[in-house]
Amino acid sequence: MEHDELELKDKLLSLERQICDPGLSARAEEIWARMVGIRERARVLKVEMEKRANGSEETLDEESVRRAEKVGYLYL
């Protein structure tokens, strides 16, 4: 094999090891779980904002409204 072929083979083997690393999979699952949690929180805040907009007696304090609006803008 030529030097370039050996270098390419080494790079491919390194990439394969990185892909098969269980730590990578665990990290991806952790990120996904956090994202699901954030989406759920955004949904709850949206429902609360809609209640307030519809004149429901149950209202959020100003800080919660500000956070809800901030989260809402992130997902538009």
N, C-alpha and C positions, 0 to 999 in steps of 0.2 A: 504494500500500500504506500501511496505517496504521503508526504507530510500533511498536505491539505485534507486528504481523506481521513487520516488519523485524528486530526484536529476536529473535523466535523463529527466524527464518531464520538469523540470525547464530549463535545458540546451536546450532542443528542442524548447520550447516556446521562449527562448531568441534568438535562431538562426532564428526562424520564424519572429520575430520582426525586426531583422537586415536585413533579406532578403527583407521584405516588406517596408523598409525605402525608401521613395522617394528621399532622398539625395543620396543614393547609385546609383540609376538609373541615376540621374542627373550627378553625377560624371563620370559614365561610358560613358554617351553621350558626355561629355566634352572631355574626353580622346580620344574617337573615332574621334571627330571633329578635334582635334589637329593632330591626326595621319593621317587623310585624307589630311590635309593641308601640312604636312611634305612630304607625298608621292607626292603631286602635285608639290611642290617646287623641289623635287628630279627629277621629270619628266622634268620640265622646264630646270633645270640645265643640265640634260643629253642631251636634245635637243641642248642646247647651246654648249655643249662640242662637240657634233657630228658635228655641223656646223663648229666649229673651226678645227676639225680634217679633215674635207673635204675641207679645204682651203677657206671657205667662208670669204668674206671680213669683215663681222661683227664678231668681236672677243670680248671675255670677258677680263677684266683686270685680272692681276695676282691673286689678292685677290679672285675674283669670281671663277676663275679656281681652286684655292686651296680649296675653300669651296665645289665646285661641286665634286671634286675628293673625298673629305672627306665624303660627303653624299653618293656618289656612292658606296664607300667601305662599308658603313653601310647596304646597301640593296643588296649586292651580295650574 
